[in-house]
């Protein structure tokens, strides 16, 4: 992540929670996804602004509205940038095989794939026993992603 630039934070602080400011806020967020944290609430609830932010800073998923964290398009944009953003996705998306695969198949994710997989629903984690009790090695491999 880029080091937060106080000048960008100060610029965002000048904007109101008003849709008339959307283009200005969007132009800042497109190049500084990390700044979504400092955007007025209206824009942390806008699919267009959130997708733009996630394309450059996937871990910003943490700072979006609950509605946007449940938005598949926004979550996949975040995962495209950083598979570990899966930790901030709601359980209903973390339990979907296609979403977890998306997190693991993005370029540059291989190094952090094991960490990203930690945040997947337990039923989708490779080689991990289900919470009900221990499984033998053959059965646990069948529960993983293929």
N, C-alpha and C positions, 0 to 999 in steps of 0.2 A: 504494500500500500504506500502511496505517496504520503509524506509527512503532512499532516493537516496544515494548510496555509491559512493563517489568521485573516489575511486579506479576503480570501474566498468566503470564509465564515462570516466576516463583517458584511460582505456584499449580500449574502443570502439573508442576513438579519434585516436588511433594508426592505425586503419584500414582504408584502402583506399576505395574509391567507386569502388571496383574491385571484380568481381565475384570469383576470386581466394581466397578471404578472407571469403567467405560465411560460411564455416564450423566453423571457429573460432567465427564469429559473432553469428551464430546460437547457438553455445554452450553457449555463454553468455546470449543470449536472452531467451533461454528455461528456465533458472532458475531465470531470472530477467526481466520479461516482461515489467516492467516500463522503462527499459533502451532503448526500441525501439525508444524513443524520441531522443536519442543521436546516434543512428546508422546512418551510411552513407545513403544517399538517395536511392541508389540502393537496399538496404535491406528493406527499408520502402515501397518498391514497389515489394517485393517478397512475393508471397502467402505463401510459406513454412515458411519463417521467421515471417511474420505477424501472421499467425495462431498460431505459437509457442508462440509468445508474448501475444496474446489475451487470451490464455489458463490460463495464470497466472496474467494478468492485463488487464481486458476488457476495462477499461477507456483509455487505450493506443490507442484506435481507433482514438482518437482525433489527434494523431501525425502521422498517416499513410498517404500515398499519396491518392489523391482523387480516383484513380483507385481502390485501396485496400479498401477504405471505401464503395465503391459500390459493392465489391465482397461479395456475399452472404455467402460463406464459412467462410470468415474472420469475417464478422459481427456476424454470429451465434456463432463462437468461443468466440467472445467478450461478447455476451449476455449470453453465458453459464457461464461465470465467473461473470458478473455483468450486471443485467438487465438494470441498468441506463445508460449503454453505448449506449442505444438507442438514446440518445440525439445527438450522433456523427454520427449516420447512416443517409444516405441521405433520403429525403422525399419519394422517390419511394420504399424504404424498410420499412420505418416507417408507410407507408400506407397499407402494406400487413399484413393481419390478421395472417398468419402463423408465420411471423417474430415477431410480437408483442406477440403472445402467447408463442413463444419460450423464449422471455425475461421474461415473467411472470411465467413460469412454472419451471424455474430452481431452484434447491435446494438453500435455503438461500435467495431467492428473495422475499418471502412473506412479510417480514418486509418492504422492499423497493418497493413493487409492485405498490403502489399508486404513488410513485415518478417516477418509470419507465414509468407508464402509462401516466404521464404528457407529455412525449416526443413522444408518439404515434400520428399518424395523428388524427386530431379532430374527424373524422368520426368513429374512433375505440375506443374513450374514453367513458367508461361507464357513463351513466347518464349526459353527457354533451350535451347541446344544440348545434346544428350546428350553424355556423356563420351567416346563413341567418336570423335567428331570434329565439325567444324562442319557445320551444316545451313544450307540457304537459308532465307530468312525465311518462305516459304509453309509449308514442312515444320515448322519449329519452332512455328508457331502451332497446328498440328494436334495437337501433343503436350500443349497446355495443358488446363486445366479448361474444361468447357462446361456 
